Amino acid sequence: MNDLSKADLDAAVQDAMKARCRVAVLGAGPAGLAAAYRFAKREDASVEVFERAPAPGGNSGSFLMEGIWCDYGSHRFHPVAGPEILKDLHDLLGDDLLLRPRHGRIRLGGRWIKFPLKPGNALVKLPAWFGFSLLRDMVSKRFKTSARAETTFAGVMKAGLGQTICEHFYFPYVTKLWGIPPEDLDAELAHRRVSGNSVGRILRKMLSQLPGVRSPTAGRFFYPRRGFGQIMHAMADACEAEGVRFSYGACISRITREGQKITGFDATIDGQDRRVSADQILSSIPLTTLVSLIDPPAEDAVRDAASRIRNRGMILIYLVLETDQFTEYDAHYFPELSIPVSRLSEPKNYSAANEPKGRTILCAELPSDPGSEHWGMDDARLGAELVTWLGKVGLPVKVPVLKTITRRLPNAYPVYARGYADDFRTVDTWLSSLDGLVTFGRQGLFAHDNTHHAFATAYAVEACVRPDGSFDKEAWAGHRKDFESHVVED
């Protein structure tokens, strides 16, 4: 047989590429990376990932500061993830994937109580008046209206838990997190965001921690040795090893359509303009951003609905302290309105790191939106404020603060304000009607979720892309129905 000429070989390669399903993934956060990872295992697909940031991970990434791996907030990988996801996680990280005990505490009634709640500790530590009030609520509660029938977050929580725990825990906490009263939040937030939205569920979770009852992973979480972002980098590395192409620093200026068919998008990468076409564009970027990029634009009703969908922002305040360890706890939770931050974590305690000596870092999560008072403060001022706030709740910073840096996340959590569901449905229905475009992940589905939930949506979307590049919308609708059962793990 005669050897193929270079021209023949090039033609053969081009023909082979044409026969493969072309997939473009928008966003290299957990959902985008997981989708690319799944496609990388297929021989019938070619994949490129477009990410605006210079590295993978999104809000689930990590960075090194003062020799300590820091996350963008507090992240855990929960063992309740599906077996296929857990297997991939173990394959990617091996011995670097640690199974760590949860060791946090929450401030209730001016006292510190272990979190997740444990029966013995809660009985001893809860103020007597708090316990009696809880008992009164349980005895006096009437099941005239089911929690599912309520239309607001406040209604669901009161129906399920009673007045005491709502007024002294959940209501101030959600007011702080989302910046609006619980009466103005949709009931779906309680069903999707709060796993313990009834007394029975809370008691079952507490009892599941008892010796002889708890599973080997109860009260534990998976965490990588080099920060949560190690999962993201390992996944990106595995993708690249299989030929997946990553375009970082990608700025998408326009997504084009002809009627109901998405035909491609324009992007600027490293100063070079590119026109990208694909059989399927899988988007994990925020819904509002996605709608604004599509040309010709959607009708006014869709764009108006998209303009009312919003996310809650977050400022992360990192204090570098001159000490080995600030406390023994991995996280502190602050539901009370007396302190603006919602959670404080100590990264070294997540991975049980002993190095570097004489240094630790605290990461405080301050719910805040662009344009607010805190958003405009400089790092030094925010650091000083944090030290003051911690002192007022019995966590005085008695060691030198060597440095303060901040990170601002404009899209930290979806806001489920009353009426959001109608707006989301309007936008989602229009986007779902477009061929060649699928939205998924937290931002794409406007969902409260954990990382393993984002992975589940990515695995499902990959399974719905057929070898010829078409998309199984019926199967995807079934998966979307399953996603409605996702509830955030505390």
C-alpha positions as CSV (number, residue, x, y, z in Angstrom):
1,M,0.0,0.0,0.0
2,N,1.3,3.4,-0.9
3,D,2.0,5.9,1.9
4,L,-0.6,8.7,2.1
5,S,0.6,12.1,1.0
6,K,0.5,15.0,3.4
7,A,-2.5,16.5,1.6
8,D,-4.3,13.2,1.9
9,L,-3.4,12.9,5.6
10,D,-4.6,16.4,6.3
11,A,-7.8,15.7,4.5
12,A,-8.4,12.5,6.4
13,V,-7.8,14.4,9.7
14,Q,-10.3,17.1,8.7
15,D,-12.9,14.5,7.7
16,A,-12.4,12.8,11.1
17,M,-12.9,16.1,12.9
18,K,-16.0,16.8,10.9
19,A,-17.4,13.5,11.9
20,R,-17.0,14.4,15.6
21,C,-19.5,16.2,17.7
22,R,-18.2,19.7,18.3
23,V,-18.9,21.0,21.8
24,A,-18.2,24.5,23.3
25,V,-18.4,24.9,27.0
26,L,-18.9,28.4,28.4
27,G,-17.4,28.8,31.9
28,A,-14.8,26.7,33.7
29,G,-16.4,26.5,37.1
30,P,-17.4,23.2,38.6
31,A,-20.2,22.5,36.1
32,G,-18.3,23.5,33.0
33,L,-15.2,21.5,34.1
34,A,-17.2,18.4,34.9
35,A,-19.0,18.5,31.6
36,A,-15.7,18.9,29.7
37,Y,-14.3,16.0,31.8
38,R,-17.1,13.7,30.8
39,F,-16.8,14.7,27.1
40,A,-13.0,14.1,27.2
41,K,-13.7,10.4,27.7
42,R,-15.7,10.2,24.5
43,E,-14.1,9.5,21.1
44,D,-16.9,11.0,19.2
45,A,-16.6,14.6,20.6
46,S,-14.2,17.5,20.3
47,V,-14.4,20.0,23.2
48,E,-13.2,23.5,23.9
49,V,-13.8,25.4,27.1
50,F,-14.0,29.2,27.2
51,E,-13.3,30.9,30.5
52,R,-13.2,34.6,31.3
53,A,-10.8,34.2,34.2
54,P,-7.1,33.3,33.8
55,A,-7.5,29.9,35.5
56,P,-10.2,27.2,36.1
57,G,-12.4,26.8,39.1
58,G,-14.6,29.9,39.3
59,N,-15.8,30.5,42.8
60,S,-14.7,27.0,43.7
61,G,-11.1,27.7,42.9
62,S,-8.2,28.2,45.4
63,F,-5.1,30.4,45.6
64,L,-1.9,30.3,47.6
65,M,-1.3,33.1,50.1
66,E,1.5,33.2,52.6
67,G,2.1,29.5,52.0
68,I,-1.5,28.6,52.8
69,W,-4.1,27.4,50.3
70,C,-7.2,29.5,50.5
71,D,-10.6,29.0,49.0
72,Y,-13.2,31.5,47.9
73,G,-15.1,31.0,51.1
74,S,-15.9,27.8,52.8
75,H,-16.1,24.7,50.5
76,R,-16.6,21.0,51.2
77,F,-17.3,18.0,49.0
78,H,-20.1,16.1,50.6
79,P,-20.0,12.3,50.7
80,V,-23.7,12.1,49.7
81,A,-22.6,12.6,46.1
82,G,-23.5,9.9,43.6
83,P,-21.1,6.9,43.4
84,E,-20.0,7.7,39.8
85,I,-19.0,11.3,40.9
86,L,-17.2,10.0,44.0
87,K,-15.3,7.5,41.9
88,D,-14.1,10.2,39.5
89,L,-13.1,12.3,42.4
90,H,-11.0,9.6,43.9
91,D,-9.4,8.8,40.5
92,L,-8.5,12.4,40.0
93,L,-7.0,13.1,43.5
94,G,-6.0,9.7,44.9
95,D,-4.4,10.1,48.4
96,D,-4.7,13.9,48.2
97,L,-8.4,13.5,48.8
98,L,-8.9,13.7,52.6
99,L,-11.9,12.6,54.5
100,R,-12.1,15.2,57.3
101,P,-14.4,15.4,60.4
102,R,-16.6,18.4,60.5
103,H,-15.7,20.6,63.5
104,G,-17.6,23.8,63.4
105,R,-19.8,25.8,65.8
106,I,-22.7,28.2,65.6
107,R,-23.6,31.2,67.8
108,L,-27.2,30.9,69.1
109,G,-28.6,32.9,72.0
110,G,-25.2,34.3,72.7
111,R,-23.6,30.9,73.2
112,W,-21.4,28.6,71.0
113,I,-22.9,25.3,70.0
114,K,-21.3,22.6,67.9
115,F,-22.4,22.5,64.3
116,P,-23.7,20.3,62.8
117,L,-25.9,20.0,65.8
118,K,-25.2,17.1,68.2
119,P,-27.9,16.0,70.7
120,G,-25.8,16.0,73.8
121,N,-24.0,19.3,73.1
122,A,-27.3,21.1,72.1
123,L,-29.0,20.0,75.3
124,V,-26.2,21.2,77.5
125,K,-25.3,24.4,75.6
126,L,-28.6,25.8,74.5
127,P,-30.0,28.5,76.8
128,A,-32.8,27.1,79.0
129,W,-35.3,29.6,77.6
130,F,-34.4,28.6,74.1
131,G,-35.1,24.9,74.8
132,F,-38.4,25.6,76.6
133,S,-39.5,27.8,73.7
134,L,-38.7,25.1,71.2
135,L,-40.7,22.5,73.3
136,R,-43.6,24.9,73.5
137,D,-43.6,25.4,69.7
138,M,-43.5,21.6,69.2
139,V,-46.5,21.1,71.5
140,S,-48.6,24.0,70.3
141,K,-48.0,23.6,66.6
142,R,-51.1,22.8,64.6
143,F,-50.8,21.3,61.2
144,K,-53.6,23.3,59.7
145,T,-51.5,24.3,56.7
146,S,-48.7,22.2,55.3
147,A,-45.3,23.8,54.7
148,R,-45.6,23.0,51.0
149,A,-48.8,25.1,50.8
150,E,-47.0,28.2,52.1
151,T,-45.9,30.8,49.5
152,T,-43.0,32.5,51.4
153,F,-39.8,31.4,53.1
154,A,-41.2,32.7,56.4
155,G,-44.4,30.7,56.0
156,V,-42.7,27.4,55.3
157,M,-40.2,27.8,58.1
158,K,-42.8,28.8,60.7
159,A,-45.1,25.9,59.7
160,G,-42.2,23.4,59.9
161,L,-40.1,24.7,62.8
162,G,-42.2,27.2,64.9
163,Q,-41.6,30.7,66.0
164,T,-38.5,30.3,68.3
165,I,-35.9,28.8,65.9
166,C,-37.1,31.0,63.1
167,E,-36.9,34.3,65.0
168,H,-33.6,33.5,66.7
169,F,-31.8,31.6,63.9
170,Y,-33.2,31.3,60.4
171,F,-34.9,34.7,59.9
172,P,-31.9,36.9,60.9
173,Y,-29.5,34.6,59.0
174,V,-31.4,34.8,55.7
175,T,-31.9,38.5,56.1
176,K,-28.2,38.8,56.4
177,L,-27.5,36.4,53.5
178,W,-29.9,37.8,50.9
179,G,-30.4,41.3,52.2
180,I,-34.2,41.1,52.2
181,P,-36.7,40.1,54.9
182,P,-37.8,36.4,55.0
183,E,-41.4,37.4,54.2
184,D,-40.1,38.7,50.8
185,L,-38.3,35.4,50.0
186,D,-40.0,32.7,47.9
187,A,-41.0,29.4,49.6
188,E,-38.8,27.5,47.2
189,L,-35.7,28.8,49.0
190,A,-36.8,26.9,52.1
191,H,-37.3,23.7,50.1
192,R,-34.0,24.0,48.2
193,R,-31.7,25.8,50.6
194,V,-32.6,24.5,54.0
195,S,-32.3,20.7,54.5
196,G,-33.6,21.0,58.1
197,N,-36.8,22.9,57.4
198,S,-38.9,20.9,59.9
199,V,-38.4,19.8,63.5
200,G,-38.5,16.1,62.4
201,R,-35.7,16.6,59.8
202,I,-33.5,18.4,62.3
203,L,-34.0,15.7,64.9
204,R,-33.3,13.0,62.3
205,K,-30.1,14.8,61.3
206,M,-29.0,15.1,64.9
207,L,-29.8,11.4,65.7
208,S,-27.8,10.3,62.6
209,Q,-24.7,11.6,64.4
210,L,-25.0,9.2,67.3
211,P,-22.5,6.3,67.7
212,G,-23.8,3.0,66.4
213,V,-26.2,4.8,64.1
214,R,-24.1,7.1,62.0
215,S,-22.5,6.0,58.7
216,P,-18.7,6.0,58.2
217,T,-19.0,9.4,56.4
218,A,-21.6,11.0,58.7
219,G,-20.3,14.3,60.0
220,R,-17.4,14.2,57.6
221,F,-16.5,15.8,54.3
222,F,-14.0,15.3,51.5
223,Y,-11.4,18.0,51.1
224,P,-8.2,18.1,48.9
225,R,-4.8,18.5,50.5
226,R,-4.1,21.7,48.5
227,G,-7.4,23.5,48.8
228,F,-10.8,22.9,47.3
229,G,-9.5,24.3,44.0
230,Q,-7.3,21.2,43.6
231,I,-10.4,19.3,42.4
232,M,-10.8,21.9,39.6
233,H,-7.2,22.0,38.6
234,A,-7.0,18.1,38.6
235,M,-10.1,18.0,36.4
236,A,-8.8,20.6,34.0
237,D,-5.4,18.8,33.8
238,A,-7.2,15.5,33.0
239,C,-9.2,17.2,30.3
240,E,-6.2,18.7,28.6
241,A,-4.4,15.3,28.7
242,E,-7.3,14.0,26.6
243,G,-7.2,16.8,24.1
244,V,-9.7,19.3,25.5
245,R,-8.7,22.8,24.6
246,F,-9.0,25.6,27.2
247,S,-9.2,29.3,26.2
248,Y,-8.7,31.5,29.3
249,G,-9.2,35.2,29.3
250,A,-12.0,34.7,26.8
251,C,-14.4,37.6,26.5
252,I,-17.6,36.6,24.6
253,S,-19.2,39.6,22.9
254,R,-22.1,38.1,21.0
255,I,-24.0,34.8,20.6
256,T,-25.7,34.6,17.3
257,R,-28.9,32.9,16.3
258,E,-31.0,32.4,13.2
259,G,-34.6,32.0,14.3
260,Q,-34.5,29.3,17.1
261,K,-31.1,28.0,16.1
262,I,-27.9,29.2,17.8
263,T,-25.2,29.4,15.1
264,G,-22.1,30.3,17.1
265,F,-20.5,33.1,19.1
266,D,-17.8,35.8,18.8
267,A,-15.0,35.9,21.4
268,T,-11.8,37.8,22.0
269,I,-9.0,35.7,23.3
270,D,-5.5,37.1,24.0
271,G,-6.4,40.1,21.9
272,Q,-7.4,38.0,18.9
273,D,-11.0,37.9,17.7
274,R,-12.5,34.5,17.0
275,R,-15.7,33.2,15.5
276,V,-16.6,29.9,17.1
277,S,-19.2,27.5,15.9
278,A,-20.3,24.2,17.5
279,D,-23.0,21.6,17.4
280,Q,-23.8,22.3,21.0
281,I,-22.9,25.3,23.2
282,L,-23.2,24.4,26.8
283,S,-23.5,27.4,29.0
284,S,-22.7,27.6,32.8
285,I,-22.5,31.4,32.9
286,P,-25.2,33.5,34.6
287,L,-28.5,33.5,32.9
288,T,-28.8,37.3,32.8
289,T,-25.4,37.5,31.1
290,L,-26.3,34.8,28.6
291,V,-29.6,36.5,27.6
292,S,-27.8,39.8,27.1
293,L,-25.3,38.2,24.7
294,I,-27.8,36.6,22.3
295,D,-28.3,38.4,19.0
296,P,-30.9,39.0,17.7
297,P,-32.2,39.7,21.2
298,A,-35.1,38.1,22.8
299,E,-38.5,39.8,22.9
300,D,-39.1,42.5,25.6
301,A,-40.9,40.2,28.0
302,V,-37.9,37.9,28.2
303,R,-35.4,40.7,28.6
304,D,-37.5,42.4,31.2
305,A,-37.8,39.1,33.2
306,A,-34.0,38.6,33.0
307,S,-33.4,42.1,34.3
308,R,-35.3,41.2,37.5
309,I,-33.3,38.0,38.1
310,R,-30.4,38.8,40.4
311,N,-27.7,37.2,42.5
312,R,-26.4,38.2,46.0
313,G,-22.8,39.3,46.2
314,M,-20.1,38.4,48.7
315,I,-17.0,40.0,50.0
316,L,-14.3,37.6,51.3
317,I,-12.1,39.2,53.9
318,Y,-8.8,37.3,54.6
319,L,-6.8,38.1,57.7
320,V,-3.2,36.8,57.8
321,L,-2.4,36.3,61.5
322,E,1.0,35.7,63.2
323,T,0.1,32.5,65.0
324,D,-0.1,28.8,64.2
325,Q,-3.8,28.5,64.7
326,F,-6.6,30.9,65.7
327,T,-9.1,28.3,67.0
328,E,-9.5,24.5,66.7
329,Y,-12.7,25.0,64.6
330,D,-12.8,24.8,60.8
331,A,-15.8,27.2,60.6
332,H,-17.9,29.5,62.8
333,Y,-21.5,30.4,61.8
334,F,-23.1,33.8,62.8
335,P,-26.9,33.9,62.3
336,E,-27.2,36.9,64.6
337,L,-27.5,40.3,63.0
338,S,-25.1,41.8,65.6
339,I,-22.2,40.8,63.3
340,P,-22.4,41.5,59.6
341,V,-20.4,38.4,58.5
342,S,-22.2,35.1,58.0
343,R,-19.3,32.6,58.4
344,L,-15.7,32.5,59.4
345,S,-13.4,29.7,58.3
346,E,-9.7,28.8,58.9
347,P,-8.3,27.1,55.8
348,K,-5.4,25.3,57.6
349,N,-8.0,23.5,59.8
350,Y,-9.8,22.1,56.7
351,S,-6.8,20.2,55.5
352,A,-5.2,19.7,58.9
353,A,-2.1,21.5,57.6
354,N,0.7,22.2,60.1
355,E,2.7,24.4,57.8
356,P,3.7,27.2,57.6
357,K,4.6,27.7,61.2
358,G,3.7,31.0,62.8
359,R,1.0,31.8,60.2
360,T,-2.7,31.2,59.8
361,I,-5.4,32.8,57.8
362,L,-9.0,33.6,58.6
363,C,-11.6,33.9,55.8
364,A,-14.8,35.9,56.6
365,E,-17.8,35.9,54.4
366,L,-19.6,39.2,54.3
367,P,-22.8,39.2,52.2
368,S,-22.8,42.5,50.3
369,D,-23.8,43.8,46.9
370,P,-21.9,46.1,44.5
371,G,-22.6,49.7,45.4
372,S,-23.2,49.0,49.1
373,E,-21.2,50.6,51.9
374,H,-19.0,47.6,52.5
375,W,-18.4,47.0,48.8
376,G,-16.7,50.3,48.5
377,M,-14.4,49.9,51.6
378,D,-10.7,49.3,51.1
379,D,-9.0,46.2,52.4
380,A,-7.4,47.8,55.5
381,R,-10.8,49.3,56.6
382,L,-12.6,46.0,56.1
383,G,-9.9,44.1,58.0
384,A,-10.1,46.5,60.9
385,E,-13.9,46.2,60.9
386,L,-13.7,42.4,61.0
387,V,-11.4,42.5,64.0
388,T,-13.9,44.7,65.8
389,W,-16.8,42.5,64.9
390,L,-15.0,39.3,66.1
391,G,-14.2,40.9,69.4
392,K,-17.8,41.7,70.0
393,V,-18.9,38.0,69.7
394,G,-16.1,36.6,71.9
395,L,-13.5,35.9,69.3
396,P,-10.9,38.6,70.0
397,V,-7.9,38.8,67.7
398,K,-5.0,39.0,70.2
399,V,-2.2,38.3,67.7
400,P,-0.7,40.7,65.1
401,V,-2.6,41.0,61.8
402,L,0.1,40.8,59.2
403,K,-2.0,41.5,56.1
404,T,-5.6,41.9,54.9
405,I,-6.8,41.1,51.4
406,T,-10.2,40.8,50.0
407,R,-12.0,39.1,47.1
408,R,-15.3,40.3,45.8
409,L,-17.8,37.8,44.2
410,P,-20.7,39.7,42.5
411,N,-22.6,36.4,41.8
412,A,-22.3,34.3,45.0
413,Y,-25.9,33.1,45.6
414,P,-29.1,33.2,43.5
415,V,-31.8,35.4,45.2
416,Y,-35.2,33.7,45.4
417,A,-37.2,36.8,45.9
418,R,-41.0,36.5,45.7
419,G,-42.0,36.4,42.1
420,Y,-38.6,35.2,40.9
421,A,-40.1,31.9,39.7
422,D,-42.3,33.5,37.1
423,D,-39.3,35.5,35.8
424,F,-37.0,32.5,35.8
425,R,-39.7,30.4,34.0
426,T,-40.0,33.1,31.3
427,V,-36.3,33.2,30.7
428,D,-35.7,29.5,31.0
429,T,-38.6,28.6,28.6
430,W,-37.2,30.9,25.9
431,L,-33.6,29.6,26.3
432,S,-34.8,26.0,26.3
433,S,-36.6,26.7,22.9
434,L,-33.3,27.5,21.2
435,D,-31.5,24.6,19.4
436,G,-27.8,24.2,19.9
437,L,-27.7,25.9,23.3
438,V,-28.1,24.3,26.8
439,T,-27.8,26.0,30.2
440,F,-26.7,24.0,33.3
441,G,-25.0,24.3,36.6
442,R,-25.7,26.8,39.4
443,Q,-25.6,29.9,37.3
444,G,-27.2,28.3,34.2
445,L,-30.1,26.9,36.2
446,F,-30.3,29.6,38.8
447,A,-30.1,26.9,41.5
448,H,-29.0,26.7,45.0
449,D,-26.6,23.7,45.0
450,N,-23.5,22.1,46.2
451,T,-20.5,21.2,44.0
452,H,-21.7,17.6,43.7
453,H,-25.1,18.9,42.4
454,A,-23.3,21.0,39.8
455,F,-21.3,17.9,38.8
456,A,-24.6,15.9,38.5
457,T,-26.1,18.5,36.1
458,A,-22.9,18.4,34.0
459,Y,-22.9,14.6,33.8
460,A,-26.5,14.6,32.8
461,V,-26.0,17.3,30.1
462,E,-23.2,15.2,28.6
463,A,-25.3,12.1,28.5
464,C,-28.0,14.0,26.5
465,V,-25.6,15.1,23.7
466,R,-25.8,12.4,21.0
467,P,-22.8,11.4,18.8
468,D,-24.2,13.3,15.8
469,G,-24.3,16.5,17.9
470,S,-28.0,16.6,18.4
471,F,-29.5,17.0,21.9
472,D,-32.0,14.8,23.6
473,K,-34.4,17.4,25.0
474,E,-36.8,14.8,26.4
475,A,-34.1,13.1,28.5
476,W,-32.8,16.5,29.6
477,A,-36.3,17.4,30.8
478,G,-36.3,14.3,32.9
479,H,-33.0,15.2,34.5
480,R,-34.2,18.7,35.1
481,K,-37.1,17.2,37.1
482,D,-34.7,15.1,39.1
483,F,-32.6,18.3,39.9
484,E,-35.7,19.7,41.7
485,S,-35.0,17.3,44.5
486,H,-31.5,18.7,45.1
487,V,-31.3,20.3,48.6
488,V,-28.2,22.1,49.8
489,E,-26.2,20.2,52.4
490,D,-25.4,22.4,55.4
